[in-house]
Amino acid sequence: MALFRALSCRATEIRQLSPVGTIFARQLSEVTNLKDVLSKKVPAEQEKVKAFRKEFGATKVGDVTVDMMYGGMRGIKGLVTETSVLDPDEGIRFRGYSIPECQKMLPKAPGGNEPLPEGLFWLLVTGDVPTDAQVAWLSKEWANRAGLPSHVVTMLNNFPTNLHPMSQFSAAITALNAESKFAKAYSEGVHKSKYWNYVYEDSMDLIAKLPVIAAAIYRNMYRDGQGLGAIDTSKDWSHNFSTMLGYDNPEFIELMRLYLTIHSDHEGGNVSAHTVHLVGSALSDPYLSFAAGINGLAGPLHGLANQEVLVFLTKAQKELGGDFSDEKLKDFIWNTLKSGQVVPGYGHAVLRKTDPRYSCQREFCQKHLPDDKLFKLVSQLYKLVPPILMETGKVKNPWPNVDAHSGVILQYYGLKEMNYYTVLFGVSRALGTLASLIWDRALGLPIERPKRAALRKFPIYLGVRDRVVHKN
């Protein structure tokens, strides 16, 4: 760990701007076109990575144990993620900035208090905190790219209502592959140094269209196919998404701005982010890569977890019959654990403290819905669950993660269709995964192919190419 932190510090030193670089950054802050900014940054970042690899390319950053291999590869350092880092004690940091810092620094809508997701995307892609003008450009750019091709509209309107929203979401994203500028350029023999240009274009198009796809699915399934209405190019991404869903409450729109920001990125090793990176490493276009990530997000151990929390809360309300005394609730929690089940929304593979994404949602609730019964129940669980989990002696992290809270707020504002919640998560997750995918191609990262090992009790067999070799 000490070596890893030393390498991280050295990487930061290499990336620090010189006085000339500071002037350069100031000049870029006046440019509102994101691609123009990237065009200036990519060559410099390529050289920094080249220099870093030259100096540290042979340095070992950790050991791999058999338990790690059988335990989901947890703890194995095998990826580079430029956009965010998940610190066990501090939580997620977007390009080095914590969630509270992003809430303060990132541009907001007129009269709003929550950060705009456009600002976070700019930060993730460039590493720079954007100006109001840069975010306004991005809002308008996405609004202008939001139209869906007719074949995707027809597809969405013909899905059966018993097809899960995430299945519809994934299928529609896959169908957008026909619009891929990267796939077209690749088939025409574009030089690999230009791959990132086309991945950028596809990513911008896809992010712009995701709210339209998501809103169409929601309207078709839960609102009898009522029309979406037109995109307002003067409004931000979250505002348009909210109104297309059919929600024009200013508080709900603010919630969407916060929700879409904090769910966007969570380092590269989680299922959805890693899947997008992995599939993209085969030079699949952003549509196919992101659709693959969405299929991973649909799993109950990943994006469906907030739904599991609401099921748990509903069960508690039913069994306790309105008696939510601490003693009754403790008994319910213990009975859940003793039956071999878990308390959903608590614990995390990396975090060792309360998830900052949980905390900022809790603060939103304390401000806007302090007397809501479901929020009070969540607050009570926040007080009771961690000590109980600690008492079992089996839990490293007894604290709540983001899923313990997100569904509760959506319920309050009337979006009660739990099967749909992961689609919202998916719209947000595009910001982080596609920002990373742009840089994957800009840095020329190769196809991902970890080495396998065929392990037996004793002796250990290590797979080498297509044969198995005995190792004493």
C-alpha positions as CSV (number, residue, x, y, z in Angstrom):
1,M,0.0,0.0,0.0
2,A,2.8,2.4,0.8
3,L,4.4,1.8,-2.6
4,F,1.0,2.3,-4.3
5,R,0.5,5.6,-2.5
6,A,4.0,6.7,-3.5
7,L,3.4,5.9,-7.1
8,S,0.1,7.8,-6.9
9,C,1.9,10.8,-5.5
10,R,4.5,10.6,-8.2
11,A,1.8,10.4,-10.9
12,T,0.3,13.5,-9.4
13,E,3.6,15.3,-9.6
14,I,4.0,14.4,-13.2
15,R,0.6,15.7,-14.0
16,Q,1.0,19.0,-12.1
17,L,0.9,22.1,-14.4
18,S,3.9,24.3,-14.9
19,P,3.5,28.1,-15.0
20,V,3.1,27.8,-18.8
21,G,0.6,25.0,-18.2
22,T,-1.4,27.3,-15.9
23,I,-1.7,29.9,-18.6
24,F,-2.7,27.2,-21.0
25,A,-5.4,26.0,-18.6
26,R,-6.6,29.6,-18.2
27,Q,-6.9,29.9,-22.0
28,L,-8.9,26.6,-22.1
29,S,-11.3,27.9,-19.5
30,E,-12.5,30.4,-22.2
31,V,-13.2,27.6,-24.7
32,T,-16.8,26.3,-24.5
33,N,-16.6,23.5,-27.0
34,L,-15.6,20.3,-25.1
35,K,-14.0,18.6,-28.1
36,D,-11.8,21.6,-28.7
37,V,-10.6,21.4,-25.1
38,L,-10.0,17.7,-25.4
39,S,-8.0,18.2,-28.7
40,K,-5.6,20.3,-26.7
41,K,-5.4,18.0,-23.7
42,V,-5.0,14.6,-25.4
43,P,-1.5,15.0,-26.8
44,A,-0.2,16.4,-23.4
45,E,-1.9,13.5,-21.5
46,Q,-0.4,11.0,-23.9
47,E,3.1,12.2,-23.2
48,K,2.5,12.2,-19.4
49,V,1.4,8.6,-19.5
50,K,4.3,7.7,-21.8
51,A,6.7,9.3,-19.3
52,F,5.1,7.6,-16.3
53,R,5.2,4.2,-17.9
54,K,8.8,4.7,-18.9
55,E,9.8,5.5,-15.3
56,F,7.6,3.0,-13.5
57,G,6.6,0.4,-16.1
58,A,8.3,-2.5,-14.3
59,T,7.2,-1.5,-10.8
60,K,5.1,-4.0,-8.9
61,V,2.0,-2.5,-7.3
62,G,0.7,-5.5,-5.3
63,D,0.5,-9.3,-4.8
64,V,-2.3,-11.6,-5.8
65,T,-3.4,-14.4,-3.5
66,V,-5.5,-17.4,-4.2
67,D,-8.3,-16.0,-2.0
68,M,-8.4,-12.9,-4.2
69,M,-8.8,-15.0,-7.3
70,Y,-11.6,-17.0,-5.7
71,G,-13.1,-13.9,-4.0
72,G,-14.1,-11.9,-7.0
73,M,-10.7,-10.4,-7.6
74,R,-11.3,-7.9,-4.7
75,G,-8.1,-6.0,-3.8
76,I,-6.3,-6.8,-7.0
77,K,-4.9,-3.6,-8.6
78,G,-5.2,-4.2,-12.3
79,L,-6.9,-1.2,-13.9
80,V,-6.1,2.5,-14.5
81,T,-9.1,4.8,-13.9
82,E,-8.4,8.4,-14.6
83,T,-11.9,9.8,-13.8
84,S,-12.5,8.8,-10.2
85,V,-11.0,6.9,-7.2
86,L,-12.8,5.2,-4.4
87,D,-11.0,5.7,-1.1
88,P,-12.0,3.3,1.7
89,D,-12.2,6.2,4.2
90,E,-13.1,9.2,2.1
91,G,-15.5,7.7,-0.4
92,I,-15.6,8.6,-4.1
93,R,-13.5,11.4,-5.5
94,F,-14.2,12.7,-9.0
95,R,-10.9,13.8,-10.5
96,G,-9.7,14.4,-6.9
97,Y,-12.8,16.2,-5.7
98,S,-15.1,14.8,-3.0
99,I,-18.9,14.9,-3.4
100,P,-19.3,17.9,-1.0
101,E,-16.6,19.8,-2.9
102,C,-18.3,19.0,-6.2
103,Q,-21.6,20.3,-4.7
104,K,-19.9,23.6,-3.9
105,M,-17.7,24.0,-7.0
106,L,-19.7,22.7,-10.0
107,P,-22.0,25.1,-11.8
108,K,-25.7,25.1,-10.9
109,A,-28.9,25.9,-12.7
110,P,-30.3,29.4,-12.1
111,G,-31.9,29.4,-8.7
112,G,-30.7,25.8,-8.0
113,N,-28.5,24.5,-5.3
114,E,-27.4,21.1,-6.7
115,P,-24.6,20.6,-9.2
116,L,-25.4,20.0,-12.8
117,P,-24.4,16.6,-14.2
118,E,-23.1,18.4,-17.3
119,G,-20.5,20.1,-15.0
120,L,-19.4,16.7,-13.6
121,F,-19.1,15.2,-17.1
122,W,-16.8,18.1,-18.1
123,L,-14.8,17.6,-15.0
124,L,-14.5,13.8,-15.6
125,V,-13.5,14.3,-19.2
126,T,-11.0,17.2,-18.8
127,G,-10.0,17.2,-15.2
128,D,-11.0,20.8,-15.0
129,V,-13.9,22.4,-13.1
130,P,-16.0,24.0,-15.9
131,T,-17.3,27.5,-16.1
132,D,-21.0,28.4,-16.3
133,A,-20.5,29.1,-20.0
134,Q,-18.9,25.7,-20.7
135,V,-21.8,23.9,-18.9
136,A,-24.4,26.0,-20.8
137,W,-22.7,24.9,-24.0
138,L,-22.8,21.3,-23.0
139,S,-26.5,21.5,-22.0
140,K,-27.4,23.0,-25.4
141,E,-25.2,20.5,-27.2
142,W,-26.9,17.5,-25.6
143,A,-30.4,19.0,-26.2
144,N,-29.5,19.4,-29.9
145,R,-28.3,15.8,-30.2
146,A,-31.2,14.2,-28.4
147,G,-33.4,13.1,-31.3
148,L,-33.9,9.4,-31.8
149,P,-33.8,7.6,-35.1
150,S,-37.2,6.3,-36.2
151,H,-36.3,2.7,-36.0
152,V,-35.5,3.1,-32.3
153,V,-38.7,4.9,-31.6
154,T,-40.7,2.1,-33.3
155,M,-38.8,-0.4,-31.3
156,L,-39.5,1.3,-28.0
157,N,-43.2,1.7,-28.8
158,N,-43.5,-2.0,-29.7
159,F,-41.9,-3.5,-26.6
160,P,-44.3,-5.6,-24.5
161,T,-45.1,-4.1,-21.2
162,N,-44.0,-7.2,-19.3
163,L,-40.4,-6.7,-20.6
164,H,-38.3,-5.3,-17.8
165,P,-37.3,-1.6,-18.2
166,M,-33.6,-2.5,-18.1
167,S,-34.0,-5.0,-20.9
168,Q,-35.8,-2.3,-23.0
169,F,-33.1,0.2,-22.1
170,S,-30.3,-2.2,-23.1
171,A,-32.0,-3.2,-26.4
172,A,-32.6,0.4,-27.5
173,I,-29.0,1.4,-26.7
174,T,-27.8,-1.6,-28.7
175,A,-30.0,-0.6,-31.6
176,L,-28.4,2.9,-31.7
177,N,-25.3,1.1,-32.9
178,A,-26.6,1.7,-36.4
179,E,-25.7,5.4,-35.8
180,S,-22.2,4.8,-34.6
181,K,-19.7,7.2,-36.1
182,F,-16.8,5.2,-34.6
183,A,-17.9,2.0,-36.2
184,K,-18.2,3.7,-39.6
185,A,-14.8,5.4,-39.3
186,Y,-13.2,2.1,-38.2
187,S,-14.7,0.3,-41.1
188,E,-13.2,2.9,-43.4
189,G,-9.7,2.5,-41.9
190,V,-9.3,5.5,-39.7
191,H,-5.9,5.8,-38.0
192,K,-5.9,4.6,-34.4
193,S,-4.7,8.0,-33.2
194,K,-8.1,9.4,-34.2
195,Y,-10.2,6.8,-32.5
196,W,-11.0,9.0,-29.6
197,N,-12.5,11.7,-31.9
198,Y,-15.2,9.3,-33.0
199,V,-15.7,7.7,-29.6
200,Y,-16.2,11.2,-28.3
201,E,-18.9,11.9,-30.9
202,D,-20.7,8.6,-30.2
203,S,-20.5,9.2,-26.4
204,M,-22.0,12.7,-26.7
205,D,-24.8,11.4,-28.9
206,L,-25.5,8.6,-26.6
207,I,-25.6,10.7,-23.4
208,A,-27.9,13.1,-25.2
209,K,-30.3,10.4,-26.2
210,L,-30.4,8.3,-23.0
211,P,-33.0,10.5,-21.2
212,V,-35.3,10.3,-24.2
213,I,-35.0,6.5,-24.4
214,A,-35.5,6.3,-20.6
215,A,-38.5,8.6,-20.6
216,A,-40.1,6.8,-23.5
217,I,-39.8,3.5,-21.6
218,Y,-41.3,5.1,-18.5
219,R,-44.2,6.7,-20.4
220,N,-45.0,3.5,-22.3
221,M,-44.9,1.2,-19.2
222,Y,-46.5,3.5,-16.6
223,R,-48.2,6.4,-18.2
224,D,-50.2,4.7,-21.1
225,G,-47.8,5.8,-23.7
226,Q,-48.5,9.6,-23.2
227,G,-46.2,11.8,-25.4
228,L,-42.9,13.0,-24.1
229,G,-43.1,16.6,-25.3
230,A,-40.3,18.6,-26.9
231,I,-36.8,19.1,-25.7
232,D,-36.2,22.6,-24.5
233,T,-32.7,23.7,-25.7
234,S,-32.7,26.4,-23.1
235,K,-33.0,23.9,-20.2
236,D,-30.4,21.6,-18.7
237,W,-30.1,17.8,-19.2
238,S,-31.8,16.9,-15.9
239,H,-34.6,19.4,-16.3
240,N,-35.5,18.0,-19.8
241,F,-35.3,14.5,-18.4
242,S,-37.6,15.3,-15.5
243,T,-40.2,16.9,-17.6
244,M,-40.1,14.1,-20.2
245,L,-40.8,11.7,-17.3
246,G,-43.8,13.9,-16.4
247,Y,-42.4,15.6,-13.3
248,D,-42.1,19.4,-13.3
249,N,-41.8,19.9,-9.5
250,P,-38.7,22.1,-9.0
251,E,-37.6,20.0,-6.1
252,F,-37.8,16.8,-8.1
253,I,-35.7,18.4,-10.9
254,E,-33.1,19.4,-8.2
255,L,-33.2,15.8,-7.0
256,M,-32.5,14.6,-10.5
257,R,-29.5,16.9,-10.8
258,L,-28.1,15.5,-7.6
259,Y,-29.0,11.9,-8.4
260,L,-27.5,11.9,-11.9
261,T,-24.3,13.5,-10.5
262,I,-23.6,11.3,-7.6
263,H,-24.4,8.0,-9.4
264,S,-22.2,8.8,-12.4
265,D,-18.9,7.1,-11.6
266,H,-17.5,4.9,-8.9
267,E,-14.0,3.9,-10.1
268,G,-13.4,1.4,-12.9
269,G,-13.6,-1.9,-11.1
270,N,-17.3,-2.1,-10.4
271,V,-19.4,-4.4,-12.7
272,S,-20.9,-1.7,-15.0
273,A,-17.8,0.4,-15.4
274,H,-15.4,-2.5,-15.9
275,T,-17.8,-4.1,-18.4
276,V,-17.9,-0.9,-20.5
277,H,-14.1,-0.7,-20.4
278,L,-13.7,-4.4,-21.2
279,V,-16.0,-4.5,-24.1
280,G,-14.7,-1.2,-25.4
281,S,-11.2,-2.6,-25.3
282,A,-12.2,-4.9,-28.2
283,L,-13.0,-1.7,-30.1
284,S,-16.7,-2.3,-29.9
285,D,-18.4,1.1,-30.3
286,P,-19.7,3.1,-27.3
287,Y,-23.3,1.9,-27.9
288,L,-22.4,-1.8,-27.7
289,S,-20.0,-1.2,-24.9
290,F,-22.4,0.8,-22.8
291,A,-25.3,-1.6,-23.5
292,A,-23.0,-4.4,-22.1
293,G,-22.4,-2.3,-19.0
294,I,-26.2,-1.8,-18.6
295,N,-26.7,-5.5,-18.6
296,G,-24.3,-5.8,-15.7
297,L,-26.0,-2.9,-13.9
298,A,-29.3,-4.8,-14.1
299,G,-28.0,-7.4,-11.6
300,P,-29.5,-7.4,-8.0
301,L,-26.0,-7.1,-6.5
302,H,-25.3,-3.9,-8.5
303,G,-27.9,-1.5,-9.8
304,L,-31.0,-3.3,-8.5
305,A,-29.8,-2.9,-4.9
306,N,-31.9,0.2,-4.2
307,Q,-35.0,-1.8,-5.2
308,E,-34.0,-4.5,-2.7
309,V,-33.9,-1.8,0.0
310,L,-37.4,-0.7,-0.7
311,V,-38.6,-4.3,-0.6
312,F,-37.0,-4.6,2.8
313,L,-38.6,-1.4,4.1
314,T,-42.0,-2.4,2.8
315,K,-41.6,-5.8,4.6
316,A,-40.7,-4.1,7.8
317,Q,-43.7,-1.8,7.6
318,K,-46.0,-4.8,7.0
319,E,-44.6,-7.0,9.7
320,L,-44.3,-4.3,12.4
321,G,-47.7,-2.9,11.7
322,G,-46.7,0.6,12.4
323,D,-44.9,-0.1,15.7
324,F,-41.4,1.2,14.9
325,S,-40.0,1.3,18.3
326,D,-36.3,0.7,18.5
327,E,-36.8,-2.7,20.2
328,K,-39.3,-3.9,17.6
329,L,-37.1,-2.8,14.8
330,K,-34.0,-4.4,16.4
331,D,-35.9,-7.7,16.6
332,F,-36.8,-7.4,12.9
333,I,-33.2,-6.8,11.9
334,W,-31.9,-9.7,14.0
335,N,-34.6,-12.0,12.6
336,T,-33.6,-11.0,9.1
337,L,-29.9,-11.8,9.7
338,K,-30.6,-15.1,11.5
339,S,-32.7,-16.3,8.6
340,G,-29.6,-16.0,6.4
341,Q,-30.6,-12.8,4.7
342,V,-28.8,-9.5,4.7
343,V,-29.9,-6.0,5.5
344,P,-29.8,-4.4,1.9
345,G,-28.1,-1.1,1.5
346,Y,-25.6,-1.7,4.2
347,G,-21.9,-2.7,3.6
348,H,-19.6,-2.1,0.7
349,A,-16.8,-4.0,-0.9
350,V,-14.4,-1.0,-0.6
351,L,-15.9,1.7,1.7
352,R,-15.2,1.6,5.4
353,K,-17.5,4.5,6.4
354,T,-20.9,5.9,5.5
355,D,-21.1,6.4,1.7
356,P,-20.9,10.1,1.0
357,R,-23.6,9.5,-1.7
358,Y,-25.8,8.3,1.1
359,S,-24.9,11.4,3.2
360,C,-25.7,14.0,0.5
361,Q,-29.1,12.3,-0.1
362,R,-29.8,12.3,3.6
363,E,-29.0,16.0,3.7
364,F,-31.4,16.6,0.8
365,C,-34.2,14.7,2.7
366,Q,-33.5,16.7,5.9
367,K,-34.0,19.9,3.9
368,H,-36.9,18.9,1.7
369,L,-38.8,16.0,3.4
370,P,-37.8,15.8,7.1
371,D,-41.2,14.5,8.2
372,D,-41.7,11.8,5.6
373,K,-42.4,8.4,7.3
374,L,-40.2,6.4,5.1
375,F,-37.3,8.8,5.6
376,K,-37.8,8.6,9.3
377,L,-37.6,4.8,9.1
378,V,-34.4,5.0,7.0
379,S,-33.0,7.4,9.6
380,Q,-33.9,4.9,12.4
381,L,-32.2,2.1,10.6
382,Y,-29.1,4.3,10.2
383,K,-29.0,4.4,14.0
384,L,-29.7,0.8,14.7
385,V,-28.2,-1.4,11.9
386,P,-24.5,-0.6,12.2
387,P,-24.2,-1.6,15.8
388,I,-26.0,-4.8,15.2
389,L,-23.8,-5.7,12.2
390,M,-20.8,-4.9,14.2
391,E,-22.1,-7.2,17.0
392,T,-22.2,-10.2,14.5
393,G,-18.5,-9.9,14.1
394,K,-18.8,-10.8,10.4
395,V,-19.0,-7.4,8.8
396,K,-16.1,-5.1,7.9
397,N,-18.2,-2.2,6.9
398,P,-21.5,-1.9,8.8
399,W,-22.3,1.6,7.3
400,P,-25.0,2.4,4.6
401,N,-24.2,2.8,1.0
402,V,-26.0,4.9,-1.6
403,D,-28.7,2.3,-2.2
404,A,-30.0,2.6,1.3
405,H,-31.4,6.0,0.5
406,S,-32.0,6.7,-3.2
407,G,-35.2,4.8,-3.6
408,V,-36.8,6.5,-0.6
409,I,-36.6,10.0,-2.1
410,L,-38.0,8.9,-5.5
411,Q,-41.0,7.3,-3.6
412,Y,-41.6,10.6,-1.9
413,Y,-41.9,12.6,-5.1
414,G,-44.3,10.0,-6.7
415,L,-41.9,8.0,-8.8
416,K,-42.9,4.7,-7.1
417,E,-42.2,2.2,-9.9
418,M,-39.3,0.3,-8.3
419,N,-38.5,-1.7,-11.4
420,Y,-37.6,1.5,-13.2
421,Y,-35.1,2.9,-10.7
422,T,-32.1,1.1,-12.2
423,V,-32.8,2.9,-15.5
424,L,-32.2,6.2,-13.8
425,F,-29.0,4.7,-12.4
426,G,-28.0,3.7,-16.0
427,V,-28.6,7.2,-17.4
428,S,-26.3,8.6,-14.8
429,R,-23.6,5.9,-15.1
430,A,-23.1,6.8,-18.7
431,L,-21.3,10.0,-17.7
432,G,-18.5,8.2,-15.9
433,T,-18.1,5.1,-18.1
434,L,-18.2,7.0,-21.4
435,A,-15.8,9.7,-20.1
436,S,-13.4,6.8,-19.3
437,L,-14.0,5.2,-22.7
438,I,-13.0,8.4,-24.5
439,W,-9.7,8.3,-22.6
440,D,-9.2,4.6,-23.1
441,R,-9.1,5.3,-26.9
442,A,-7.1,8.5,-26.5
443,L,-4.4,6.7,-24.6
444,G,-4.5,3.7,-26.9
445,L,-5.2,1.1,-24.2
446,P,-5.1,-2.4,-25.7
447,I,-7.6,-5.2,-25.5
448,E,-8.0,-6.5,-21.9
449,R,-6.9,-10.1,-21.4
450,P,-6.1,-11.1,-17.8
451,K,-4.1,-14.3,-17.3
452,R,-6.0,-17.3,-16.1
453,A,-4.8,-19.8,-13.6
454,A,-6.2,-23.3,-13.2
455,L,-5.9,-23.9,-9.5
456,R,-6.1,-27.2,-7.6
457,K,-5.6,-28.1,-4.0
458,F,-2.0,-29.3,-4.2
459,P,0.1,-28.9,-6.3
460,I,-1.0,-25.6,-7.9
461,Y,-1.3,-25.6,-11.7
462,L,-0.7,-22.4,-13.6
463,G,-2.3,-22.1,-17.0
464,V,0.3,-21.0,-19.6
465,R,-1.1,-20.3,-23.1
466,D,-3.0,-23.4,-24.1
467,R,-1.2,-25.9,-21.9
468,V,-1.1,-26.6,-18.2
469,V,2.4,-26.7,-16.6
470,H,3.2,-28.3,-13.2
471,K,4.8,-26.0,-10.8
472,N,6.6,-27.4,-7.7
